[in-house]
Amino acid sequence: MPKKTKYTKSTVIEAGLDQLKEHGWEGITPKMVAKRLGSSTMPIFSHFTTMEELKSAVLDRAWEIFAEYTLKNYTGDAWVDQAIGYIFFARDHALLFNCMHYGKPEEIQKRKFAFWELVYKELEDYHPFQGLSSELIGWIRIIRGQLTHGIATSVSTGFALVWTNEEVIKQMMPLCSEIICKGISGKEDEIKRVSANLTPEERAKVSRGAIDGLSNPDKRDK
């Protein structure tokens, strides 16, 4: 008598993730996930009360993989490697990358904050930032972060095929990062004039390198 297959919570999540990678959010239905599992829908609802719960778990797993890409060692330069991994993820998982911002705004914000908090921890003792003010470092991170996100989005949508070339990414991101870092370093007075246009709350976020004005959703800026 053949042994029954045990469908763990992780197995169901991975099935949902595979559906998301291939079909987007429309692919995560009870019937389609069950077909991916090779089962009835019972394993799904044994672990998740609703499909929204499964979708949330799938998103958590997607952001974990995103972080794995971003924190991987590609060149030995942690800051540069974060940009390379960011673009590699968008290249390798284009549809998944474009599905990452699904759900309630507060849930999206929470996942984004957790992601950026994780990658920023890797840069606490980053040598090229030593001696720079937090404001300068913040602007450097924001500009490079937005450049990286723009490239990744272009790659994921097929708009900039040149950026799908692995060697181009590995050679250009160190160059772009160096240009941004060196171009802003030593420009304290100019940066202060720029920052004078910000509110105190915005300026505080810049000093934390808060890309797109991101702040901890559990600790709102006062």
Residue, then its C-alpha position, 0 to 999 in steps of 0.5 A: m500500500p503506497k504511503k500517503t504524502k504529507y503536505t506540510k505548511s512549508t510545502v503548501i507555501e512553496a506551491g503557492l510561491d511557484q504559482l506566483k512566479e509563473h502566473g502572478w496572483e491570479g494563479i493562487t486559487p485553491k484549485m490551482v495550488a491544489k493541482r500544483l501539490g497534486s492533491s485536493t484542497m484539503p492540505i491548503f485549508s489544513h494550514f490556512t484558514t483563508m487564501e489571503e493567509l496563504k498569500s501573506a505567507v507566500l509574500d513573506r517567503a518571497w521577501e526572504i528569497f529577495a533578501e537572500y539574493t541581496l545579501k549574497n556575496y558577489t564581489g566582496d563589497a557588501w554595498v555593491d553586492q546588495a545592488i547586484g543581488y537586487i537586480f539579479f532577483a528582478r531578472d531571475h524572478a521578474l513576475l515575482f518581483n512585480c508582485m511583491h507589493y500586494g496587500k494592505p498598505e501597512e503590511i507592505q510597509k512592514r515587509k519593506f521596512a524589515f527588508w531594508e533594516l536587514v540589509y542596512k545592518e550589513l553596512e554598519d561598519y562599511h569602510p567607504f562611509q566612514g567619516l561621512s555624516s549620517e545625512l551624506i550617507g543617507w543621500i548616498r543610499i537613497i540615490r543608489g537605492q532608487l537607481t537600483h530599483g529603477i534598473a531592477t524594475s526595467v529588467s523585470t518588465g523587459f524594458a532594459l535588456v542590456w541590464t540582464n547581462e550578468e557581466v554588465i551588472k557586475q561591472m556597472m553597479p560598482l562603477c555607479s556606486e563609486i560615482i555616487c559615493k565619491g560625488i556626494s562625499g565632501k559636499e556637506d554644504e551643498i547637501k545642507r542646502v538641499s536638505a533645507n527644503l525638507t521637513p524635520e521628519e523627512r530630514a530624519k528619514v534621509s539620515r537613516g537612508a530611508i528609501d522612498g521615505l520608509s519608516n518603521p511602521d511600529k515606531r512612527d516618526k514624531 
